[in-house]
């Protein structure tokens, strides 16, 4: 018997040795092909890039994986303890693998053999790090062996805290969250250090199966799993009984990121994205964890969104209703049918409703939740049928003239009619997404910082940004650059120009060009100021002839309005192509005293470590880096902006454009009651409508036009379509600001002149203004003679003219005056 026992022991020993040898050979076989663990020494995971508005609110995030990296020293103990209790309670004791856990998992899997149940593992946190960083998610014995070998190696190479840091920043936790910091924000709208025990326990419940414990779709499963983690934390001694009881009683409340902490500006964010890619590349943008501070002012952006949308709707309603979104059968399940419809793109804050029934005064409507409301007849009056060529059908006399039962329509709550009379509760207005395209840019004219930008009705409908990508003719909003060329050449705002028909010989083989005024009227000899204020085309063409289109082109090139502009007279009326952003930039250089600015969307970019890698303000300031102390003199930062045009010329232009608002085509804006200036623009057949203008510290460009160019309609000018949007925006933007006057540069002479003649005002003058003159160009006490010419006169040489007269009047040879200003 003894011999038998010894034999069995020997056999077992031999088998054990053979088994160990076999196990060693298996380990050696797989170990030879495993990746190196050295790459875990420097953890550089893909981290989300965050883009912030100027006030710090979140504007956009760009990432391949929504991850926020947090070092282990900044992760609260309650969070790390929750994950350790849920995933690996002996994490700080084992060498990388948990042998008792492996044996338990092996017996459990043996019991489940032959069933469809997924094999369970006994993966430690270290093994999960090995799998997540160095292996695949394949379910196999081979991968498990590799995982165990790597875990042992990782434990020898790195500290427990480093391994835990890798795990907590890499783990996927659902809701597009990689790592605990991103999950805390996405589930609870909190930073890690504000999480409760219950919230930390919930996050720790997710690694095994985030979708299974989705708190929105599987609330009870998520709650049970969270409470299980709480019980494990109590069992492990990581929380007290009181803390466990309080955490278990806490409701599972999900709070997605608050609207107050974010700002929506999709077109602006896309422009920032393009610039970041251009500067730093795709990888840095989507994986680099950049922190970007932009120039966006959320308050002004809100005003721009609202006023431009209102203007688009105002215009769109003039040309009727294009019909319902769709139609449905009005059976018993109409609410369920309506609720199942996908909302149209660009719906914004409106709602879908179905027309249920109508009478003579209202249309009854229903919503997807079964609730009902009504559309009063007054809210349907605009909905005349949209016909071709900007025509509409007959007037709406009753609701059925506009909409029918079964129509699915877009509606918005309304409380009162146009006269301020209150509607009954549950009243709605009929809405439709405008077909017109539009854009707005608001800019700081001194720095070029873009403060607000809207590129259309909805980025969801069209990513085409009409503010930066739509090359359109600026029409008469281009004229200030022609007039500024004349001011540079020595003319004054009082120079007389003939407003009368003109025919231009365009050269051999080309037809004669006969430009026309918008209104088929002629003012005769008229001052340059009035020509701009009233936007007289014929005067502008004559002035461009007199100055020379080469000089106009040179100035336009300096301002960057149009690329490679041809020196053709038609260009003087805005026949070139530009964008609202470029127009806003060019006008900024007029109001800021002629200093060059470059539009910018980004103030500063920092890398994931907080180091500044880009700063848009490159001015030297060696004393700006030290700490501030009482008594220190603020550092002086040099103004290194290029002088694009003489400040006196720029101010003369500003002063003339004030007249456009006060008396000219932009008079609708005068109701704002603050110093404002600008210029309307309308292209041939009213295909495009503009208003570009400014206060002393804010430049705004507004553009309207169809994406597939066609007429906006008869008499749809910049003053009618775009100027009211500019007015409404400035009304909001400047409501809490004092009425700051435009800054007058040194040397400018303000002289009281007669509006009719442009000469010094006399007791007989009935309309008098202060006109801005450069030194030596003021009108004399004696009326000057007219500047004579043939409509193609040269500009005055050095501010003098040897051929005085009205620009465009045949030479009379009178030689009455040598003043380059002529008569106003």
C-alpha distance (Angstrom), angle and dihedral (degrees) to the residues before:
residue distance angle dihedral
X1 . . .
X2 3.78 . .
X3 3.76 89.5 .
X4 3.82 90.4 50.7
X5 3.79 91.6 49.9
X6 3.77 92.3 48.9
X7 3.80 89.1 48.3
X8 3.77 91.4 52.5
X9 3.78 91.3 47.4
X10 3.76 89.8 49.8
X11 3.77 90.8 49.0
X12 3.79 90.9 49.3
X13 3.79 90.6 46.7
X14 3.77 90.3 49.8
X15 3.76 91.6 47.8
X16 3.79 89.7 47.6
X17 3.77 91.9 50.5
X18 3.78 90.7 45.6
X19 3.79 89.6 48.1
X20 3.78 92.4 49.7
X21 3.78 90.1 46.6
X22 3.78 90.2 49.1
X23 3.78 90.5 47.2
X24 3.79 89.4 49.2
X25 3.79 91.1 50.2
X26 3.82 90.8 48.6
X27 3.80 90.8 50.2
X28 3.78 90.8 47.2
X29 3.79 91.2 48.4
X30 3.79 93.4 54.2
X31 3.78 95.8 34.2
X32 3.79 91.5 62.1
X33 3.80 91.8 61.7
X34 3.81 99.8 41.5
X35 3.82 123.2 113.8
X36 3.76 120.2 -108.2
X37 3.80 117.0 -95.0
X38 3.80 91.4 -146.6
X39 3.81 91.0 92.1
X40 3.81 88.2 71.1
X41 3.79 90.7 65.5
X42 3.80 91.7 83.0
X43 3.79 110.4 38.0
X44 3.77 108.8 -157.4
X45 3.82 105.3 161.8
X46 3.79 126.6 176.0
X47 3.80 103.7 -85.7
X48 3.79 128.5 -169.0
X49 3.80 118.2 -102.4
X50 3.78 111.3 -135.0
X51 3.78 123.6 -154.0
X52 3.79 117.3 -159.6
X53 3.79 133.6 -166.3
X54 3.77 119.9 -121.1
X55 3.82 91.4 -89.0
X56 3.81 93.5 51.1
X57 3.80 98.3 -101.6
X58 3.79 115.7 139.5
X59 3.80 113.1 -97.9
X60 3.81 103.8 171.1
X61 3.78 144.6 -18.4
X62 3.79 126.5 -144.3
X63 3.80 120.7 -167.1
X64 3.77 146.2 132.4
X65 3.80 85.7 -143.2
X66 3.79 122.2 22.4
X67 3.78 97.1 -126.6
X68 3.79 134.0 148.2
X69 3.80 111.9 -164.7
X70 3.81 116.6 -137.7
X71 3.85 123.8 178.0
X72 3.81 116.6 -124.6
X73 3.80 90.5 -111.1
X74 3.83 89.3 63.5
X75 3.81 96.6 46.0
X76 3.83 109.8 97.5
X77 3.81 117.1 -119.9
X78 3.79 91.8 -122.3
X79 3.81 89.0 62.6
X80 3.81 97.8 45.7
X81 3.82 91.2 42.6
X82 3.81 91.1 52.7
X83 3.81 91.7 54.1
X84 3.81 93.1 44.9
X85 3.82 91.7 51.6
X86 3.80 92.2 46.4
X87 3.79 99.1 41.9
X88 3.82 111.6 19.5
X89 3.80 118.5 2.2
X90 3.84 93.3 -179.8
X91 3.81 93.4 48.0
X92 3.79 94.5 126.2
X93 3.84 92.9 46.8
X94 3.83 108.6 43.9
X95 3.84 125.0 78.5
X96 3.79 94.2 -124.7
X97 3.79 100.8 -64.3
X98 3.81 129.2 60.6
X99 3.84 107.2 -136.5
X100 3.83 96.4 -172.3
X101 3.76 88.9 49.7
X102 3.80 91.6 49.2
X103 3.83 91.8 51.7
X104 3.82 91.0 48.5
X105 3.81 91.4 49.2
X106 3.83 91.1 48.2
X107 3.81 93.7 54.1
X108 3.82 90.8 44.7
X109 3.79 91.7 52.0
X110 3.83 90.7 48.4
X111 3.79 89.6 55.8
X112 3.79 90.5 50.7
X113 3.82 95.6 49.2
X114 3.77 111.9 127.6
X115 3.79 92.9 27.0
X116 3.79 128.8 99.4
X117 3.80 92.4 -116.8
X118 3.80 115.5 125.1
X119 3.83 112.9 -112.6
X120 3.80 113.0 -105.6
X121 3.77 124.2 -132.7
X122 3.75 135.7 -150.8
X123 3.76 96.0 -140.9
X124 3.75 116.4 167.5
X125 3.78 121.4 -147.5
X126 3.81 87.1 -101.0
X127 3.81 91.0 54.2
X128 3.80 90.2 49.8
X129 3.81 89.4 52.4
X130 3.82 88.7 51.4
X131 3.81 90.9 50.2
X132 3.82 96.5 43.5
X133 3.80 96.5 46.1
X134 3.81 105.8 28.5
X135 3.82 109.6 19.7
X136 3.80 141.7 39.0
X137 3.81 131.9 -102.5
X138 3.82 92.2 -107.7
X139 3.84 112.7 141.0
X140 3.81 105.4 -134.4
X141 3.80 142.5 116.9
X142 3.80 89.4 -114.6
X143 3.82 93.0 57.7
X144 3.80 90.4 45.8
X145 3.78 91.5 54.7
X146 3.81 91.6 48.6
X147 3.80 89.6 47.9
X148 3.82 91.8 53.8
X149 3.79 93.3 48.3
X150 3.79 92.1 49.1
X151 3.81 91.3 46.7
X152 3.80 90.7 56.6
X153 3.80 90.4 49.0
X154 3.80 93.2 47.2
X155 3.82 91.3 51.9
X156 3.81 90.3 53.7
X157 3.80 92.9 48.1
X158 3.81 103.1 42.3
X159 3.78 141.7 36.0
X160 3.79 121.9 -105.1
X161 3.81 90.5 -113.4
X162 3.81 92.0 54.1
X163 3.81 90.7 49.8
X164 3.81 91.2 48.9
X165 3.82 90.5 48.4
X166 3.80 90.5 53.9
X167 3.78 91.2 48.9
X168 3.81 98.3 47.3
X169 3.80 92.9 48.1
X170 3.82 96.4 44.3
X171 3.81 104.3 41.6
X172 3.83 117.8 108.4
X173 3.81 112.0 -129.6
X174 3.81 104.9 175.7
X175 3.82 129.1 -106.5
X176 3.85 86.4 81.0
X177 3.81 88.4 -66.7
X178 3.78 123.7 146.4
X179 3.78 112.3 -173.5
X180 3.77 131.1 6.1
X181 3.82 96.3 -83.5
X182 3.80 94.0 57.4
X183 3.82 90.4 44.1
X184 3.82 92.0 52.5
X185 3.80 89.4 54.5
X186 3.80 96.3 43.3
X187 3.81 97.3 45.4
X188 3.79 102.3 32.7
X189 3.83 107.2 11.5
X190 3.81 88.6 -124.1
X191 3.77 138.7 118.6
X192 3.81 115.1 -115.7
X193 3.79 94.8 -102.3
X194 3.81 91.6 60.7
X195 3.83 97.4 53.6
X196 3.79 118.3 118.2
X197 3.82 123.1 -135.2
X198 3.81 89.0 -101.7
X199 3.81 93.0 50.8
X200 3.81 92.7 47.3
X201 3.81 89.4 48.9
X202 3.80 90.9 51.5
X203 3.81 92.0 52.9
X204 3.80 89.1 48.8
X205 3.81 89.5 53.5
X206 3.80 92.7 61.8
X207 3.86 109.3 68.1
X208 3.81 95.2 81.3
X209 3.82 95.8 54.4
X210 3.83 119.4 -12.4
X211 3.81 93.3 -177.8
X212 3.81 92.6 50.3
X213 3.80 90.3 55.6
X214 3.79 98.0 39.7
X215 3.82 103.2 151.6
X216 3.81 93.1 -147.8
X217 3.81 101.8 47.7
X218 3.84 99.5 25.4
X219 3.77 103.2 29.0
X220 3.82 98.9 158.3
X221 3.82 93.4 48.0
X222 3.80 89.2 49.9
X223 3.81 91.7 48.7
X224 3.82 93.2 48.4
X225 3.80 91.5 49.0
X226 3.81 92.1 48.4
X227 3.80 91.6 50.9
X228 3.80 89.8 49.6
X229 3.80 89.8 56.0
X230 3.81 89.8 48.9
X231 3.81 89.6 53.4
X232 3.82 90.6 50.3
X233 3.82 90.6 50.9
X234 3.81 89.3 52.1
X235 3.80 92.3 46.6
X236 3.81 90.6 51.0
X237 3.79 91.5 49.8
X238 3.81 93.8 -116.4
X239 3.82 93.6 124.6
X240 3.79 133.9 24.0
X241 3.79 125.7 -109.4
X242 3.80 89.8 -108.0
X243 3.80 91.5 52.5
X244 3.81 90.7 47.5
X245 3.80 92.5 50.7
X246 3.79 92.8 48.4
X247 3.82 92.2 46.5
X248 3.81 92.8 49.1
X249 3.82 90.9 50.5
X250 3.83 92.3 49.8
X251 3.83 112.2 103.1
X252 3.78 117.9 -120.0
X253 3.80 100.1 -113.7
X254 3.78 120.2 174.6
X255 3.81 116.8 -153.7
X256 3.78 114.8 -172.8
X257 3.77 117.0 -155.3
X258 3.77 110.3 -59.8
X259 3.79 119.2 -111.4
X260 3.80 89.3 -133.4
X261 3.78 89.8 65.6
X262 3.78 96.2 52.9
X263 3.78 136.7 56.3
X264 3.80 127.0 -152.0
X265 3.80 118.8 -136.3
X266 3.79 107.0 137.1
X267 3.81 98.9 172.8
X268 3.80 91.4 47.7
X269 3.82 91.6 47.5
X270 3.80 90.8 51.0
X271 3.80 91.1 52.7
X272 3.81 88.5 51.6
X273 3.81 90.5 49.0
X274 3.80 91.6 53.1
X275 3.80 91.9 49.3
X276 3.81 92.7 48.4
X277 3.80 91.1 51.8
X278 3.79 90.4 48.7
X279 3.81 92.1 50.4
X280 3.80 102.8 36.3
X281 3.82 108.6 12.1
X282 3.81 133.8 -119.3
X283 3.79 96.8 -71.8
X284 3.79 94.9 53.7
X285 3.79 91.1 47.0
X286 3.80 98.4 48.1
X287 3.81 100.2 31.0
X288 3.79 106.7 17.6
X289 3.79 101.1 83.4
X290 3.80 94.1 -131.0
X291 3.78 120.6 -179.6
X292 3.80 109.5 -144.6
X293 3.79 125.3 -168.7
X294 3.79 111.0 -163.0
X295 3.79 133.8 -164.7
X296 3.83 94.2 -115.8
X297 3.79 117.2 131.9
X298 3.84 104.8 -154.5
X299 3.80 93.3 -157.6
X300 3.80 93.4 53.8
X301 3.80 89.9 41.8
X302 3.80 89.0 56.5
X303 3.80 91.2 50.5
X304 3.81 90.5 48.2
X305 3.82 92.7 50.1
X306 3.78 93.1 48.8
X307 3.81 100.0 42.8
X308 3.79 95.3 43.6
X309 3.82 92.7 47.7
X310 3.81 90.2 48.0
X311 3.79 90.1 50.1
X312 3.80 92.0 49.0
X313 3.81 91.3 50.9
X314 3.80 91.6 45.3
X315 3.79 90.4 54.3
X316 3.81 95.0 40.8
X317 3.80 93.9 53.1
X318 3.79 91.2 58.3
X319 3.78 88.8 69.6
X320 3.77 100.8 47.6
X321 3.78 142.8 -115.9
X322 3.79 121.7 -45.6
X323 3.79 96.3 -159.1
X324 3.82 139.9 -98.4
X325 3.79 127.0 -40.7
X326 3.82 88.1 -116.5
X327 3.80 139.0 -44.7
X328 3.81 130.3 -110.0
X329 3.80 136.5 -170.4
X330 3.80 112.7 -97.9
X331 3.80 98.6 -132.8
X332 3.78 127.5 141.3
X333 3.81 90.5 -78.4
X334 3.79 97.3 52.2
X335 3.84 91.4 124.8
X336 3.81 92.3 52.8
X337 3.81 90.8 46.6
X338 3.80 91.2 49.6
X339 3.81 93.2 46.7
X340 3.81 90.0 53.3
X341 3.81 93.1 57.0
X342 3.83 113.9 103.5
X343 3.82 110.2 -119.1
X344 3.81 112.7 -111.0
X345 3.78 117.2 -109.0
X346 3.77 113.8 -94.7
X347 3.81 94.3 27.7
X348 3.83 89.0 132.5
X349 3.84 110.0 172.5
X350 3.80 95.5 -16.2
X351 3.80 124.3 106.0
X352 3.79 135.5 -133.3
X353 3.79 115.7 -119.6
X354 3.78 136.1 170.0
X355 3.80 123.8 -133.1
X356 3.81 107.3 -118.2
X357 3.80 104.2 176.7
X358 3.80 141.8 -24.2
X359 3.76 142.1 -145.8
X360 3.78 131.7 178.7
X361 3.81 94.9 -77.3
X362 3.81 109.3 30.6
X363 3.78 144.2 16.6
X364 3.79 115.3 -133.0
X365 3.81 113.2 -137.2
X366 3.80 135.2 -171.5
X367 3.80 134.1 -151.9
X368 3.78 134.6 -144.5
X369 3.81 92.3 -99.7
X370 3.81 91.2 56.6
X371 3.80 96.1 -104.5
X372 3.79 119.9 131.6
X373 3.79 138.1 -147.8
X374 3.78 140.3 161.7
X375 3.79 141.1 -112.4
X376 3.84 110.9 -142.5
X377 3.79 117.0 -137.8
X378 3.84 90.2 -114.2
X379 3.82 88.8 63.4
X380 3.81 90.1 55.5
X381 3.80 99.1 48.7
X382 3.80 92.0 95.5
X383 3.81 93.1 52.5
X384 3.79 98.3 90.6
X385 3.77 112.6 150.3
X386 3.81 113.9 -81.3
X387 3.79 109.2 -121.7
X388 3.78 129.5 -176.3
X389 3.82 124.2 -79.2
X390 3.81 96.5 26.3
X391 3.78 95.0 -58.9
X392 3.80 127.6 130.9
X393 3.79 135.5 -153.4
X394 3.80 128.5 -110.8
X395 3.80 123.3 -51.2
X396 3.81 119.7 -81.1
X397 3.80 110.5 -107.3
X398 3.82 98.8 166.3
X399 3.83 134.8 10.1
X400 3.80 94.5 -100.0
X401 3.81 89.0 63.1
X402 3.83 87.2 70.0
X403 3.81 109.1 24.3
X404 3.80 138.3 17.7
X405 3.83 135.3 -151.3
X406 3.79 108.8 -83.4
X407 3.80 94.0 32.5
X408 3.80 112.9 131.9
X409 3.79 106.5 -143.8
X410 3.80 140.4 174.0
X411 3.79 115.3 -112.6
X412 3.78 139.9 178.0
X413 3.84 128.2 -159.8
X414 3.82 113.7 -101.0
X415 3.79 128.9 -171.8
X416 3.82 104.9 -172.8
X417 3.77 142.3 15.5
X418 3.80 127.8 -113.1
X419 3.81 91.0 -83.0
X420 3.80 93.4 52.3
X421 3.80 95.9 -104.4
X422 3.80 111.6 147.5
X423 3.80 119.6 -112.1
X424 3.83 122.0 -142.5
X425 3.80 115.2 -92.6
X426 3.79 113.0 -84.0
X427 3.79 95.3 36.3
X428 3.80 121.3 147.5
X429 3.78 138.0 -172.8
X430 3.80 124.3 -132.1
X431 3.80 112.8 -114.0
X432 3.80 139.0 -174.9
X433 3.78 133.1 -174.3
X434 3.83 107.1 -103.7
X435 3.78 118.4 -112.1
X436 3.81 91.7 -151.7
X437 3.79 120.6 95.3
X438 3.79 121.2 -136.1
X439 3.78 142.8 166.1
X440 3.78 140.4 -166.5
X441 3.80 132.8 -165.0
X442 3.80 125.6 -172.5
X443 3.79 117.7 -168.7
X444 3.78 141.7 176.5
X445 3.82 100.1 -117.5
X446 3.81 93.7 -153.4
X447 3.81 98.2 54.3
X448 3.80 106.1 17.8
X449 3.82 90.5 -122.1
X450 3.81 108.0 156.5
X451 3.80 104.2 -133.2
X452 3.81 99.1 -179.2
X453 3.78 136.5 3.3
X454 3.78 134.3 179.4
X455 3.79 119.2 -176.8
X456 3.79 101.0 -174.1
X457 3.79 145.0 -38.1
X458 3.78 96.1 -60.9
X459 3.79 135.5 -2.7
X460 3.80 86.3 -150.9
X461 3.82 90.4 63.3
X462 3.80 96.7 40.8
X463 3.78 131.5 4.9
X464 3.80 88.8 -162.5
X465 3.79 104.7 118.1
X466 3.78 109.4 -145.2
X467 3.80 90.7 -171.5
X468 3.80 95.4 62.0
X469 3.82 107.6 11.5
X470 3.80 106.9 37.8
X471 3.81 108.3 94.6
X472 3.78 104.1 -158.1
X473 3.80 137.3 161.2
X474 3.83 109.9 -97.5
X475 3.79 94.5 -151.2
X476 3.79 114.2 -167.6
X477 3.81 93.1 -7.5
X478 3.82 82.9 79.0
X479 3.82 93.0 60.7
X480 3.83 96.7 87.5
X481 3.80 88.3 70.0
X482 3.80 90.8 55.8
X483 3.80 91.3 48.3
X484 3.78 91.4 45.5
X485 3.81 89.6 54.3
X486 3.81 87.7 55.2
X487 3.82 92.0 48.9
X488 3.81 88.9 51.3
X489 3.80 89.2 50.4
X490 3.80 92.2 55.8
X491 3.78 104.7 -92.3
X492 3.80 119.0 128.7
X493 3.80 134.4 -144.9
X494 3.83 86.0 -99.4
X495 3.80 95.6 57.9
X496 3.80 110.5 124.4
X497 3.80 118.7 -125.7
X498 3.79 124.7 -175.3
X499 3.79 113.6 -114.0
X500 3.81 101.4 -159.3
X501 3.83 138.3 110.6
X502 3.78 115.9 -63.3
X503 3.80 134.4 -174.8
X504 3.81 119.2 -155.2
X505 3.78 124.1 -153.2
X506 3.81 103.3 -140.4
X507 3.79 95.2 -169.0
X508 3.80 140.2 -92.1
X509 3.80 114.0 -22.4
X510 3.79 94.0 8.4
X511 3.79 125.2 107.7
X512 3.78 121.4 -112.8
X513 3.81 113.3 -92.5
X514 3.77 117.9 -135.1
X515 3.81 109.8 -174.5
X516 3.78 118.2 -162.1
X517 3.78 138.2 -156.5
X518 3.80 116.7 -112.5
X519 3.79 87.3 -114.2
X520 3.78 112.7 42.6
X521 3.81 93.2 -123.0
X522 3.80 133.4 108.1
X523 3.80 129.2 -145.2
X524 3.79 98.9 -166.9
X525 3.82 116.7 -143.9
X526 3.82 103.9 8.5
X527 3.78 134.8 166.9
X528 3.76 122.6 -99.0
X529 3.81 89.1 -117.7
X530 3.80 93.3 58.0
X531 3.80 89.9 44.3
X532 3.82 88.9 60.2
X533 3.80 96.3 39.0
X534 3.80 92.4 50.9
X535 3.83 93.0 35.4
X536 3.81 94.9 -127.7
X537 3.80 109.5 -171.0
X538 3.79 97.5 -163.7
X539 3.80 92.5 52.1
X540 3.83 90.2 49.8
X541 3.80 92.5 51.9
X542 3.83 91.5 49.1
X543 3.79 91.0 48.1
X544 3.81 91.2 49.7
X545 3.80 88.2 51.3
X546 3.77 91.5 50.7
X547 3.80 94.9 47.5
X548 3.80 95.1 38.5
X549 3.79 125.0 -116.8
X550 3.80 91.0 -114.5
X551 3.80 88.6 65.9
X552 3.79 91.2 45.0
X553 3.80 90.0 51.1
X554 3.80 91.8 49.2
X555 3.80 91.3 54.5
X556 3.82 92.8 44.2
X557 3.80 89.4 52.2
X558 3.80 90.3 52.4
X559 3.80 90.8 52.6
X560 3.81 93.8 43.9
X561 3.80 94.1 -132.0
X562 3.81 99.9 137.7
X563 3.79 128.9 14.5
X564 3.80 116.9 -122.9
X565 3.78 94.1 -11.1
X566 3.78 113.3 -163.6
X567 3.84 112.7 -128.2
X568 3.81 92.5 -119.9
X569 3.79 123.2 137.5
X570 3.81 91.7 -124.7
X571 3.80 87.2 65.5
X572 3.82 89.2 65.5
X573 3.82 87.8 71.1
X574 3.81 93.2 53.1
X575 3.80 101.3 -92.6
X576 3.81 92.3 145.4
X577 3.79 122.5 88.3
X578 3.79 128.8 -110.0
X579 3.82 141.5 145.6
X580 3.80 133.5 -110.2
X581 3.81 89.7 -111.4
X582 3.80 92.1 55.1
X583 3.78 91.9 46.3
X584 3.80 91.5 50.8
X585 3.80 89.6 49.4
X586 3.80 93.4 49.5
X587 3.81 93.2 47.4
X588 3.81 88.6 49.1
X589 3.79 88.5 60.4
X590 3.80 89.4 54.6
X591 3.80 96.6 52.3
X592 3.81 97.0 39.9
X593 3.80 93.1 62.4
X594 3.79 98.2 -89.9
X595 3.83 98.1 -59.1
X596 3.79 120.2 147.3
X597 3.78 116.6 -112.6
X598 3.78 128.7 -179.9
X599 3.80 117.7 -149.9
X600 3.76 111.8 -111.8
X601 3.77 133.3 -174.9
X602 3.80 99.9 -179.6
X603 3.78 126.5 62.2
X604 3.79 100.4 179.1
X605 3.81 142.1 -5.9
X606 3.81 124.9 -157.8
X607 3.79 127.3 -171.5
X608 3.80 123.7 -128.0
X609 3.80 91.1 -82.9
X610 3.82 93.0 54.2
X611 3.81 95.8 -105.6
X612 3.82 113.3 143.5
X613 3.80 108.0 -120.4
X614 3.81 98.0 170.2
X615 3.79 133.3 27.6
X616 3.78 120.1 175.9
X617 3.80 91.9 -155.4
X618 3.79 102.9 76.4
X619 3.80 98.0 169.8
X620 3.80 112.7 129.8
X621 3.79 115.3 -109.0
X622 3.82 111.2 161.6
X623 3.83 92.8 172.9
X624 3.81 94.8 52.8
X625 3.81 95.8 82.2
X626 3.79 101.1 63.3
X627 3.82 125.2 88.6
X628 3.79 117.4 -86.3
X629 3.80 117.7 -109.6
X630 3.77 132.2 -178.5
X631 3.78 112.4 -93.5
X632 3.79 96.0 26.7
X633 3.78 116.5 133.3
X634 3.81 111.7 -123.0
X635 3.81 109.9 -108.2
X636 3.78 117.8 -104.2
X637 3.79 112.2 -124.7
X638 3.80 113.9 -155.9
X639 3.79 120.8 -120.5
X640 3.80 101.7 -127.8
X641 3.81 96.6 169.9
X642 3.80 115.5 132.6
X643 3.81 115.6 -112.1
X644 3.82 103.3 -121.6
X645 3.80 97.6 177.9
X646 3.78 134.7 4.9
X647 3.85 111.0 -82.5
X648 3.81 91.0 -128.4
X649 3.80 91.5 54.0
X650 3.80 90.2 47.3
X651 3.81 91.9 51.3
X652 3.79 92.7 48.5
X653 3.79 87.1 55.2
X654 3.82 92.1 48.5
X655 3.79 90.3 49.4
X656 3.79 92.0 51.0
X657 3.79 91.8 48.5
X658 3.80 89.9 52.4
X659 3.80 84.1 64.8
X660 3.82 89.9 56.9
X661 3.82 87.5 62.8
X662 3.80 96.6 38.5
X663 3.81 100.0 44.0
X664 3.78 110.5 -5.2
X665 3.79 143.5 69.0
X666 3.82 91.7 -51.1
X667 3.81 95.9 53.2
X668 3.82 91.1 124.1
X669 3.82 87.2 74.5
X670 3.81 94.7 59.2
X671 3.82 89.6 84.0
X672 3.82 89.4 75.5
X673 3.80 86.5 76.5
X674 3.81 96.1 -145.5
X675 3.83 130.2 104.3
X676 3.81 103.9 -82.0
X677 3.78 134.6 158.2
X678 3.77 136.6 -178.8
X679 3.77 147.9 119.1
X680 3.77 136.2 -99.7
X681 3.78 121.4 -134.0
X682 3.80 131.5 -160.3
X683 3.80 125.5 169.9
X684 3.81 130.5 -150.4
X685 3.81 114.0 -57.3
X686 3.82 87.4 6.4
X687 3.79 91.7 -82.0
X688 3.81 92.8 148.0
X689 3.80 132.0 26.5
X690 3.81 124.8 -163.4
X691 3.73 144.1 175.8
X692 3.77 118.7 -176.1
X693 3.78 119.3 176.4
X694 3.75 148.7 129.2
X695 3.75 151.7 -145.7
X696 3.81 115.8 -137.8
X697 3.83 90.5 -84.2
X698 3.81 107.0 23.0
X699 3.80 130.9 58.0
X700 3.81 121.4 -164.5
X701 3.81 131.8 -175.5
X702 3.82 120.9 -166.5
X703 3.81 122.4 -170.8
X704 3.83 133.0 -177.5
X705 3.79 126.9 -175.3
X706 3.80 142.5 120.5
X707 3.79 118.7 -93.0
X708 3.79 88.0 -129.1
X709 3.81 96.0 46.4
X710 3.79 116.6 -117.7
X711 3.77 135.9 138.5
X712 3.78 116.8 -64.8
X713 3.79 88.2 -147.9
X714 3.77 139.4 -84.5
X715 3.81 113.2 -44.1
X716 3.84 92.5 1.4
X717 3.79 95.7 143.7
X718 3.77 133.3 164.1
X719 3.79 89.1 -100.8
X720 3.81 91.3 55.0
X721 3.82 102.0 37.8
X722 3.81 109.6 24.9
X723 3.82 104.8 24.9
X724 3.85 94.6 64.5
X725 3.82 89.4 55.6
X726 3.81 90.1 51.0
X727 3.81 88.5 48.6
X728 3.80 94.1 50.8
X729 3.79 92.5 46.8
X730 3.80 93.5 49.2
X731 3.80 90.3 45.8
X732 3.81 88.5 60.0
X733 3.80 98.1 35.9
X734 3.82 95.2 50.1
X735 3.81 100.4 33.9
X736 3.81 93.3 106.9
X737 3.81 95.4 34.8
X738 3.80 126.8 93.0
X739 3.79 118.2 -113.2
X740 3.81 96.4 -97.0
X741 3.83 112.3 -166.9
X742 3.78 121.2 -133.6
X743 3.80 112.5 -88.8
X744 3.81 115.0 -106.6
X745 3.82 115.9 -146.3
X746 3.81 121.1 -134.7
X747 3.82 115.4 -82.8
X748 3.81 98.8 29.0
X749 3.81 112.0 132.7
X750 3.81 116.5 -148.7
X751 3.80 107.8 -154.8
X752 3.81 128.1 -177.0
X753 3.78 106.0 -119.5
X754 3.75 137.1 176.2
X755 3.81 108.9 -104.3
X756 3.80 91.0 -142.6
X757 3.80 99.7 49.3
X758 3.78 103.7 19.9
X759 3.81 88.9 -133.6
X760 3.79 125.9 119.4
X761 3.78 110.8 -63.8
X762 3.79 117.9 -103.0
X763 3.77 133.2 -169.8
X764 3.78 87.3 -91.4
X765 3.81 93.8 56.9
X766 3.82 112.6 110.8
X767 3.82 98.4 -175.6
X768 3.78 116.8 42.3
X769 3.82 131.8 175.8
X770 3.79 135.7 168.7
X771 3.79 108.8 -107.2
X772 3.82 124.5 -161.2
X773 3.80 117.4 -124.7
X774 3.76 134.3 175.3
X775 3.82 114.2 -121.4
X776 3.81 110.7 -75.6
X777 3.81 96.3 17.1
X778 3.81 98.4 83.5
X779 3.82 115.5 122.6
X780 3.81 114.1 -99.3
X781 3.75 124.9 -122.2
X782 3.81 89.0 -105.5
X783 3.78 115.8 68.4
X784 3.79 109.5 -103.0
X785 3.74 124.6 -130.7
X786 3.74 121.2 -104.0
X787 3.80 122.7 -92.5
X788 3.76 105.6 -114.4
X789 3.77 126.7 -154.7
X790 3.78 144.0 126.6
X791 3.78 99.8 -100.1
X792 3.78 94.7 -87.9
X793 3.80 97.6 68.8
X794 3.78 120.5 156.6
X795 3.77 118.4 -111.8
X796 3.79 116.0 -99.1
X797 3.78 112.8 -84.3
X798 3.78 111.2 -121.1
X799 3.76 91.9 -16.0
X800 3.84 95.0 -52.3
X801 3.79 132.8 101.0
X802 3.75 125.9 -153.8
X803 3.79 90.3 -169.4
X804 3.79 107.9 52.7
X805 3.79 120.3 -169.5
X806 3.78 146.0 99.4
X807 3.79 110.5 -54.0
X808 3.79 104.5 -106.6
X809 3.84 98.6 20.5
X810 3.84 115.6 115.2
X811 3.80 113.8 -104.9
X812 3.79 111.4 -87.2
X813 3.78 93.5 -175.7
X814 3.78 90.8 -133.6
X815 3.77 94.6 131.9
X816 3.78 90.4 -163.0
X817 3.79 98.2 153.9
X818 3.77 142.0 18.3
X819 3.83 93.3 -158.6
X820 3.82 112.4 122.2
X821 3.80 90.2 -150.6
X822 3.76 97.1 67.5
X823 3.81 118.1 -177.6
X824 3.82 126.2 -34.7
